[in-house]
């Protein structure tokens, strides 16, 4: 147990160092290329911080631990939105770019629903994985196309105002690329140490593989996203903070689960508990982003509290379900009959009252460095 705790501490330290290096290198790289931080967050940072999910899920699938592989991705996507965006918005309200609202979040909702559809037969087949991988390639190519369109003098002048003139010498490129590479290595190593320690503790407590995958492994492999988004928020790179989460969720489903399903050979078995509860929760969390993102184009602090509260409720449900607790039915009824309807009504009223003029003031309150990121 002592060794496991030491692994947790060492892993957490590496995650923080790696996140700082990755954000610093990514923001400078964006300045050098004249590409908006949103695109960098959706691609390089999102895919980089999802590397632990890829490694853990593929290894788990090959080792015959399909529940951990599946629970890792589903739990990570739920954790990314409810915890990472929730806690980051508590640090500072997070402005949401128009591209996320019009394109990337609808894509996240669509592929989440597609995964639910693929899972109806209780098996994520290799052919389903191929479809997901192809979708990931198409999405990435589209983002690259978008970034090429955005490389212009207007974006570059924006960076010059924020960071000062950016030197274009080869050493600048080498240093920032090395910074990003070192950050990714630290993130992957840190998450592995963290997950190893966490799983050892959970197994000692007699927790099932599915619950481990949905909670401890999912949280552990999402720590790079958490650390990166938190550091990006503190540094004022809030487009990276939000884009990182949305991009990671898309990457997790299309690429991580796609590769895992193909590499497994026979596919991934979908437990009934996942099909009936965890997958619908993941889809609901993705859908919930739309009205929240629309309220002034900013994720406000009270919405962050709402996100965080729902994650606490989700984990509470998992614990009660794992223990087959007598209060599970009462807890479920309270969520379905009171908490969720009240939340829906509140968000609906906020969206209706939201006006274009309110969006501008909300962004100003969040102290967005410039408006050109939110197209």
C-alpha positions in Angstrom: 0.0 0.0 0.0 2.9 2.4 0.8 4.5 1.7 -2.6 1.1 2.5 -4.3 0.8 5.8 -2.5 4.3 6.8 -3.5 3.4 5.9 -7.1 0.4 8.2 -6.8 2.5 11.1 -5.5 5.3 10.6 -8.1 2.7 10.4 -10.9 0.9 13.5 -9.8 4.2 15.5 -9.8 5.1 14.3 -13.3 1.6 15.3 -14.5 1.9 18.8 -13.3 5.4 19.3 -14.8 4.3 17.8 -18.1 1.2 19.9 -18.3 3.1 23.1 -17.8 5.6 22.1 -20.5 3.0 21.1 -22.9 0.9 24.2 -22.6 3.9 26.5 -22.8 5.2 24.7 -25.9 1.8 24.5 -27.6 0.9 28.2 -27.1 4.3 29.3 -28.4 4.0 26.9 -31.4 0.6 28.4 -32.1 2.1 31.8 -32.1 4.9 30.7 -34.5 2.4 29.1 -36.9 -0.2 31.9 -36.6 -2.8 29.2 -35.7 -5.4 29.9 -33.1 -5.0 28.2 -29.7 -8.4 26.5 -30.2 -7.1 24.4 -33.1 -3.9 23.6 -31.2 -6.1 22.6 -28.2 -8.3 20.4 -30.4 -5.4 18.6 -32.0 -1.9 18.6 -30.6 -2.8 19.1 -27.0 -6.0 17.0 -27.0 -4.4 14.0 -28.8 -1.2 14.3 -26.7 -3.1 14.3 -23.4 -5.2 11.3 -24.6 -2.1 9.2 -25.1 -2.6 7.6 -21.7 -6.1 6.6 -22.5 -4.8 5.0 -25.7 -2.0 3.1 -24.0 -4.2 1.9 -21.1 -7.1 0.8 -23.2 -5.1 -1.1 -25.8 -3.0 -2.8 -23.1 -6.1 -3.7 -21.1 -7.8 -5.1 -24.2 -4.8 -7.2 -25.2 -4.6 -8.5 -21.6 -8.2 -9.6 -21.6 -9.4 -6.8 -19.3 -12.1 -5.4 -21.7 -14.1 -3.8 -18.8 -11.1 -1.6 -17.9 -10.5 -0.7 -21.5 -14.2 0.3 -22.1 -14.7 1.9 -18.7 -11.5 3.9 -19.2 -12.9 5.7 -22.3 -16.4 6.2 -21.1 -15.3 7.3 -17.6 -12.7 9.6 -19.0 -15.2 11.4 -21.3 -17.6 11.9 -18.4 -14.7 13.1 -16.1 -13.3 15.4 -18.8 -16.5 17.4 -19.1 -17.9 17.3 -15.5 -14.7 17.6 -13.6 -12.1 19.3 -15.8 -14.4 21.9 -17.3 -16.2 22.2 -13.9 -13.0 22.9 -11.9 -11.4 25.0 -14.7 -14.4 27.3 -14.8 -14.2 27.7 -11.0 -10.7 29.1 -11.5 -12.0 31.6 -14.1 -15.1 31.6 -16.4 -14.2 29.9 -19.7 -15.1 31.6 -23.0 -16.3 29.1 -25.6 -15.4 29.6 -29.2 -18.1 29.7 -31.8 -16.5 26.8 -33.7 -17.0 24.6 -30.6 -20.7 25.4 -30.4 -21.4 25.1 -34.1 -19.1 22.2 -35.0 -17.0 20.3 -32.5 -19.5 19.9 -29.7 -22.2 18.6 -32.1 -19.6 16.2 -33.5 -18.9 15.1 -29.9 -22.6 14.5 -29.3 -23.0 12.7 -32.6 -20.2 10.2 -32.2 -21.3 9.6 -28.5 -24.7 8.6 -29.9 -23.1 6.5 -32.6 -21.1 4.6 -30.0 -24.3 3.9 -28.1 -25.9 2.7 -31.3 -22.9 0.4 -32.0 -23.2 -1.0 -28.5 -26.9 -2.0 -28.7 -25.8 -5.6 -29.8 -23.6 -5.7 -26.6 -20.4 -5.9 -28.7 -18.2 -3.2 -30.2 -17.0 -5.2 -33.2 -13.7 -4.7 -35.1 -15.7 -3.4 -38.1 -17.2 -0.7 -35.8 -13.7 0.1 -34.7 -12.6 0.6 -38.4 -15.5 3.1 -38.9 -14.5 5.0 -35.8 -10.9 5.2 -36.9 -11.8 6.5 -40.3 -14.0 9.1 -38.7 -11.0 10.2 -36.5 -8.8 10.5 -39.6 -11.4 12.6 -41.4 -11.9 14.9 -38.4 -8.2 15.4 -37.9 -7.7 16.2 -41.6 -10.6 18.7 -41.4 -8.9 20.5 -38.4 -5.6 20.7 -40.3 -7.5 22.2 -43.2 -9.1 24.7 -40.8 -5.7 25.6 -39.3 -4.3 26.3 -42.8 -7.2 28.7 -43.5 -6.5 30.5 -40.2 -2.8 31.2 -40.8 -3.0 34.9 -41.6 -1.6 38.2 -40.6 -4.6 39.0 -38.4 -4.0 36.0 -36.1 -0.3 36.6 -36.0 -0.8 40.3 -35.1 -3.1 39.1 -32.3 -0.2 36.9 -30.9 2.2 39.8 -31.2 -0.1 41.9 -29.0 -0.4 39.2 -26.4 3.2 37.8 -26.3 5.2 40.5 -28.2 7.0 39.8 -31.5 7.8 36.1 -31.8 11.4 35.3 -33.0 11.4 32.9 -35.9 14.9 31.4 -35.5 15.4 27.6 -35.7 16.2 27.4 -32.0 12.8 28.8 -31.1 11.2 25.9 -33.0 13.5 23.3 -31.5 13.0 24.6 -27.9 9.2 24.7 -28.2 9.0 21.3 -29.9 11.3 19.8 -27.3 9.2 21.4 -24.6 6.0 19.8 -26.0 7.7 16.4 -26.5 9.1 16.5 -22.9 5.7 17.5 -21.6 4.0 14.6 -23.4 6.6 12.1 -22.1 6.1 13.4 -18.5 2.3 13.2 -18.9 2.3 9.6 -20.2 4.9 8.5 -17.5 3.1 10.3 -14.7 -0.3 8.9 -15.6 1.1 5.3 -15.8 2.6 5.7 -12.3 -0.7 7.1 -11.0 -2.9 4.5 -12.6 -0.6 1.6 -11.4 -0.8 2.9 -7.8 -4.5 3.6 -8.0 -5.4 0.2 -9.4 -3.3 -1.6 -6.8 -5.1 0.2 -4.1 -8.5 -0.5 -5.6 -7.8 -4.2 -6.2 -6.7 -4.4 -2.5 -10.1 -3.1 -1.6 -11.9 -5.6 -3.8 -13.4 -3.2 -6.4 -14.6 -4.7 -9.7 -12.7 -4.0 -13.0 -15.6 -2.1 -14.5 -15.8 0.3 -11.5 -12.0 0.6 -11.5 -12.1 1.5 -15.2 -15.0 4.0 -14.9 -13.5 5.8 -11.9 -9.9 5.4 -10.8 -8.4 4.5 -14.2 -10.6 7.0 -16.0 -9.6 9.8 -13.6 -6.0 8.7 -13.7 -5.7 8.8 -17.5 -7.6 12.0 -17.5 -5.2 13.7 -15.2 -3.1 15.0 -18.1 -6.2 16.7 -19.5 -7.1 18.1 -16.0 -3.5 19.3 -15.4 -3.2 20.8 -18.9 -6.6 22.6 -18.8 -6.0 23.9 -15.3 -2.5 25.2 -16.2 -3.9 26.7 -19.5 -6.7 28.5 -17.6 -4.2 30.0 -15.1 -2.0 31.1 -18.0 -4.9 32.7 -19.8 -4.9 30.1 -22.7 -8.6 29.3 -22.2 -9.2 28.2 -25.8 -6.6 25.5 -25.2 -8.4 24.6 -21.9 -11.8 24.1 -23.5 -10.6 22.7 -26.9 -8.4 20.2 -25.0 -11.5 18.6 -23.4 -13.7 18.5 -26.4 -10.9 17.3 -28.7 -9.9 14.6 -26.2 -13.4 13.3 -25.9 -13.7 13.1 -29.7 -10.3 11.4 -29.9 -11.1 8.9 -27.1 -14.2 7.6 -29.0 -13.0 7.7 -32.6 -9.4 6.7 -32.2 -8.8 5.1 -28.7 -11.9 2.9 -28.8 -11.6 2.4 -32.5 -8.0 1.1 -32.2 -8.9 -0.9 -29.1 -11.8 -2.7 -30.9 -9.6 -3.5 -33.9 -6.6 -4.7 -31.8 -8.8 -6.9 -29.6 -9.5 -9.2 -32.6 -12.9 -10.3 -31.4 -14.2 -6.9 -30.3 -15.1 -5.4 -26.9 -18.0 -6.9 -24.9 -20.4 -4.2 -23.6 -21.7 -5.1 -20.1 -25.4 -4.5 -19.5 -24.6 -2.0 -16.7 -22.6 0.1 -19.2 -25.3 -0.1 -21.9 -28.1 0.8 -19.6 -26.5 3.5 -17.6 -22.9 4.6 -18.2 -23.1 5.0 -22.0 -26.4 7.0 -21.7 -24.8 9.2 -19.0 -21.8 9.9 -21.4 -24.2 10.9 -24.2 -26.3 13.1 -21.8 -23.1 14.8 -20.6 -22.1 15.6 -24.2 -25.6 16.9 -24.9 -25.5 19.0 -21.7 -22.6 20.9 -23.1 -24.7 22.6 -25.8 -27.1 24.6 -23.6 -24.3 25.4 -21.1 -21.9 26.6 -23.8 -24.7 28.7 -25.3 -25.3 30.7 -22.1 -23.3 33.7 -23.0 -20.7 31.7 -24.9 -19.0 31.3 -21.5 -18.9 28.4 -19.0 -19.6 30.4 -15.8 -18.7 29.5 -12.3 -22.2 28.3 -11.3 -22.2 26.0 -14.3 -18.9 24.7 -13.2 -20.4 23.9 -9.8 -23.3 22.2 -11.6 -20.9 20.0 -13.6 -18.8 19.1 -10.5 -22.0 18.3 -8.5 -23.2 15.9 -11.2 -19.9 14.0 -11.2 -20.1 13.6 -7.4 -23.6 12.2 -8.0 -22.4 9.9 -10.7 -19.6 8.4 -8.6 -22.0 8.0 -5.7 -24.3 6.0 -7.9 -21.4 3.8 -9.0 -20.3 3.1 -5.4 -23.9 2.3 -4.4 -24.3 0.0 -7.5 -21.0 -1.8 -6.8 -22.0 -2.4 -3.2 -25.6 -3.3 -4.2 -26.6 -0.8 -1.5 -30.2 -0.7 -0.3 -30.4 3.0 -0.9 -29.5 2.7 -4.6 -33.2 2.8 -5.8 -34.0 5.9 -3.6 -30.9 7.7 -4.9 -31.8 7.0 -8.5 -35.4 8.2 -8.0 -34.2 11.4 -6.5 -31.9 12.1 -9.4 -34.5 11.3 -12.0 -37.5 13.0 -10.4 -36.0 16.1 -8.9 -32.4 17.0 -9.6 -32.2 16.3 -13.4 -35.6 18.0 -14.2 -34.7 21.0 -12.1 -31.4 21.4 -13.9 -33.1 21.1 -17.3 -35.6 23.8 -16.4 -32.9 26.1 -15.1 -30.7 25.7 -18.1 -33.6 26.3 -20.5 -34.5 29.5 -18.7 -30.9 30.7 -18.9 -30.7 30.0 -22.6 -34.0 31.8 -23.3 -32.8 34.8 -21.4 -29.4 34.9 -23.0 -29.0 37.7 -25.5 -26.2 38.5 -28.0 -25.4 41.6 -25.9 -25.1 39.4 -22.8 -22.5 37.3 -24.5 -20.2 40.2 -25.0 -20.4 41.2 -21.4 -19.9 37.7 -20.2 -16.7 37.4 -22.3 -15.5 40.7 -20.9 -16.1 39.5 -17.4 -14.1 36.4 -18.2 -11.3 38.7 -19.4 -10.8 36.9 -22.7 -7.5 38.2 -24.2 -9.2 38.8 -27.6 -12.4 38.1 -29.5 -10.9 36.6 -32.6 -10.5 33.2 -31.1 -14.3 32.9 -30.8 -15.3 33.0 -34.4 
